[in-house]
Amino acid sequence: MTEELDLMGQDSDGGSEEVVLTPAELIERLEQEDNLRRAKKGDLKVGIHRMELERIRYVLSSYLRCRLVKIEKFFPHILEKEKTRHEGEPSSLSPEELAFAKEYMANTETYLKNVALKHMPPNLQKVDLLRAVPKPDLDSYVFLRVKERQENILVEPETDEQRDYVIDLEEGSQHLIRYKIIAPLVASGAVQLI
Amino acid sequence: MFCDRAMELEDGLRQVLEEMKALYEQNQSDVNEAKSGGRSDLIPTIKFRHCSLLRNRRCIIAYLYDRLLRIRAIRWEYGSVLPNVLRFHMSSEEIEWFNHYKKSLATYMRSLGGDEGLDITQDTKPPKSLYIEVRCLKDYGEFEVDDGTSVLLKKNSQHFLPRWKCEQLIRQGVLEHVLW
């Protein structure tokens, strides 16, 4: 149980700019613990269980908060990505998160329209939020640990003077690299952000 | 015409909007002149005014959105009840935004696993211990603890209470965590 907690506890989402989907296992665990707690008698055991419960609750809350912060920060881009998502592709948002994102967008648009935009000249009343809100910077550097060995990862150059080159990622090694390059590996679980 | 309701807006905002209106009208007349009178020398001026208009709009939106972000922070720090002091400084549209936001957040939190959902505005720091020593900063009254007993929170009284019960009160400034 603790290993799984460690995995989530590293808050891998905190390192990256994209929103990555997660299983709801932790929530179930929280509920299990709740039941266990009631079953045990004796002060010490109850205390320890309670401590564990608190810890789980903290990790879970922190993780979900992190996701919400990202959703609010990049809401037009996230919603656009959802709109253009293909049938078979899994969403990176839970349905409740998607509802939250849509409500946030509608709320903010209504506010801006009523307070300022409708008082402006007619040709300026529409604001393209996709362009106004900064996009997530997928070129930002992230720390990662390799879980499954990867070969021949293509690294595209940042500047024109550099050329493409390939690298191998050894299992257990740690790297500092641009997020965009390893994004699919995060999604597949081959690397873990730290 | 545009600025009919601008009287309710804050002063600075109103001035910017009026300037935008003036710029726009100047541009409109120039555009007409350029088209019908063939005065293409007006075009740079028109472009310049248009840039000013865009910049004004950008500044306004940045300012308003920044206010929204602070209002959002209020929900996360103080809870879902707006202190009256702050309410006084907010426009009615901002209060409406706040209400929609907290409703949206509440709906989301309710949906998180189980029947009652999970309040993620709690537990902002990793738990170090189960119970914490707290001092009461203001008179709060009776406060019920888990096993049914209640504690009287009077100003300056100190108590040894479960952490999770105290978190909200600490954030609101009623209790203060005492560190030895």
Chai-1 contact restraints between the chains, C-beta under 6 A:
chainA,res_idxA,chainB,res_idxB,connection_type,confidence,min_distance_angstrom,max_distance_angstrom,comment,restraint_id
A,I27,B,G113,contact,1.0,0.0,6.0,A-B,restraint_1
A,E31,B,G114,contact,1.0,0.0,6.0,A-B,restraint_2
A,R50,B,L130,contact,1.0,0.0,6.0,A-B,restraint_3
A,M51,B,L130,contact,1.0,0.0,6.0,A-B,restraint_4
A,E54,B,P127,contact,1.0,0.0,6.0,A-B,restraint_5
A,R57,B,D123,contact,1.0,0.0,6.0,A-B,restraint_6
A,Y58,B,D123,contact,1.0,0.0,6.0,A-B,restraint_7
A,Y58,B,P126,contact,1.0,0.0,6.0,A-B,restraint_8
A,Y58,B,P127,contact,1.0,0.0,6.0,A-B,restraint_9
A,S61,B,I120,contact,1.0,0.0,6.0,A-B,restraint_10
A,S61,B,D123,contact,1.0,0.0,6.0,A-B,restraint_11
A,L64,B,I120,contact,1.0,0.0,6.0,A-B,restraint_12
A,R65,B,I120,contact,1.0,0.0,6.0,A-B,restraint_13
A,E96,B,Y108,contact,1.0,0.0,6.0,A-B,restraint_14
A,E96,B,S111,contact,1.0,0.0,6.0,A-B,restraint_15
A,F100,B,S104,contact,1.0,0.0,6.0,A-B,restraint_16
A,F100,B,Y108,contact,1.0,0.0,6.0,A-B,restraint_17
A,E103,B,S104,contact,1.0,0.0,6.0,A-B,restraint_18
A,N107,B,W97,contact,1.0,0.0,6.0,A-B,restraint_19
A,N107,B,H100,contact,1.0,0.0,6.0,A-B,restraint_20
A,Y111,B,E93,contact,1.0,0.0,6.0,A-B,restraint_21
A,Y111,B,W97,contact,1.0,0.0,6.0,A-B,restraint_22
A,N114,B,E93,contact,1.0,0.0,6.0,A-B,restraint_23
A,V115,B,E93,contact,1.0,0.0,6.0,A-B,restraint_24
A,A116,B,I60,contact,1.0,0.0,6.0,A-B,restraint_25
A,H119,B,F2,contact,1.0,0.0,6.0,A-B,restraint_26
A,H119,B,C3,contact,1.0,0.0,6.0,A-B,restraint_27
A,H119,B,A6,contact,1.0,0.0,6.0,A-B,restraint_28
A,H119,B,L17,contact,1.0,0.0,6.0,A-B,restraint_29
A,M120,B,M20,contact,1.0,0.0,6.0,A-B,restraint_30
A,P121,B,Y24,contact,1.0,0.0,6.0,A-B,restraint_31
A,L124,B,R57,contact,1.0,0.0,6.0,A-B,restraint_32
